[in-house]
């Protein structure tokens, strides 16, 4: 069973989660989004490659590599990080399909990989390519369509109060 929670707070403040999900480009090193950049700054490292063991293999657009960080970075409470390859630069790409594929890979990893099962994830707008309501609808549809054998929690963070108020209407 998967329980989904929507939070109006910064993703780094979701203490209920053991895993931080970082949406990244996934096509090449250093193509990361704002949340990943803030996280790296917070834990005082330069690149994702410094925290992933084994190192990331590119491209991973539509997929989700994981790494355990527990005990390595006292600046965070998260035990795991997963890099969600949510973007595609292919002309005419179906951005919602890329998000769905990466989410499925994340859920499979959470269920079968001996990694975190309480996931803090931002609203996946694909770098602004998906409107917030479409993004949440895509995320919920993919999560609800996945049949988890383990109990999983997905904690969706939306820091912007106005966007939160709009998207929470889908959670009722």
N, C-alpha and C positions, 0 to 999 in steps of 0.2 A: 504494500500500500504506500502511496505517495501523498504526503500532506504538504499543501502549498500555503505559504504565508506571505502577505504583502506588508512591507515595512516602509514607513516614511522616515527614513534615516539614512545616514551614510553607511555604505556597505561594510566599512571597517568596524562599525559599531554593532554589528549583528553578532552578539556573543553567543546566541543559541546555535550558531553554525560552527562546524569543525573544519570546513573547507571553504576557501575563497576561490571563486570562479572569476577568471580574468578574461574578458573578451579581447582577443587580439586579431590581427590581420591573418596570420598563419601562412602567409606566402613567403616571407623572408624574415631573417633576424631584424630586430630593432623596429619593426612595424607594429607598434603596440598602441593601445588607446590610452585615454586619460586615466582610467582607473588603474591599469597596469603600471603606468608611469608613476602615479601617486604611491602605489604599493612599493615599487622598487625604491623610491625616495625614502619612504617610511622605514624600510628595513636596511637602507644604506647600501644598496648594491646598484651596479650600473645597468645590467642586462638580465633578461630572463634566463639566459644560458648559464648564469652564475648560480642559479638556484635549482635548476633541473638536473637530475641525475637519473638515468643517463641524459646526455644533452639532447635538446630538441632536434628533431629531424624535420626539415622543411621540404615541401609545403605540407601543412596539415589543416588547410581550410576545410571545414566540414567535420573536423575531428577534434579530439580533446586529450592531449597528453597530461599526465598527472605527475606530481612529485610530493614527497613527504618533506615538510620543513620543521616539524615538531622539534623543539629544543635548539634549533639553529638560529632563530631570530627572536630575541626577547621583546622586540618592539611589536609583536603581533601574537594574538591568541590562537590563530589558525594552525591546525596540524598539517593540512594539505593545501596545495594550490593546484588548480587545473587551468590550463590555458585553452580557452575555447576559441577555435579558429572560425570566427563568425563572418568574415568578410571575403568578398571576391571582387576582383577588378576586371573580370571578364565582361566585355560589353554585353548588355542584355541579361546579365546573371540574375537568377531568381534568388534574391537575398533571403527571403523567408525560407526557401528550401535549404540554403546553406546553414541558417540558424537551426532549423529542424534536425538536420544531419548531425551537427555538432552537439546539440542537446541529447540526441539519442546516444551518441558515443559517450557523452558524459554520464548519462544514466546507466548505461551498461557497465562503465568503469566503476561507478559507485556501487553497483550491485555485485559485481563479480571480482573486483580488483583488490579487495582487502584495503580499501582506502576509505575516505570519509563518506558519511551517509547523511550529513546535515550540511547542505550546500547553500552558501550565500552567493547570490548571483544578481547582477544588475539587470534592469530592463534592457533586453537585447534589441536595440533599435538599429543595429548594423551601421554604426557611425552616422546615424541620422537618415539612413536609407529607408527605414520603416517608421511610419508614424507610431507613437506610443501605444495607442489602442491596438493597432495591428500587431505590434511586437508582443504585447501581453497575450493577445488572442492566439498568436502562433505558438508562444511558449506554453500556454495552458493546454492547447490542443495536443501538442507533442507529449507533454507530461502526462496528461490524462489517457493518452493512447498507449502509453508504455505500461506494461504489466510487471511491476516489481515484485520479486520474491521476498525481498527484505523490506523493512520499514525505512523509507527514505523521507527526508524533509527537504523541501526547496524553499528557501527564504529569499524572496525577490525584494531588492532594495530600490526604492525610488526616492531620492533625496529632495527633488523639487516638489514642493507642497502642491502647487497647482496641477502638475502632471499626475501626482499621486492621487489627488481627488478625482481626476478624470478616469484613471485606469482602475481605481478600486471598484468602480461600478461593475466591472466584469467579474469581480471576486464574490459577488453576492449570490 
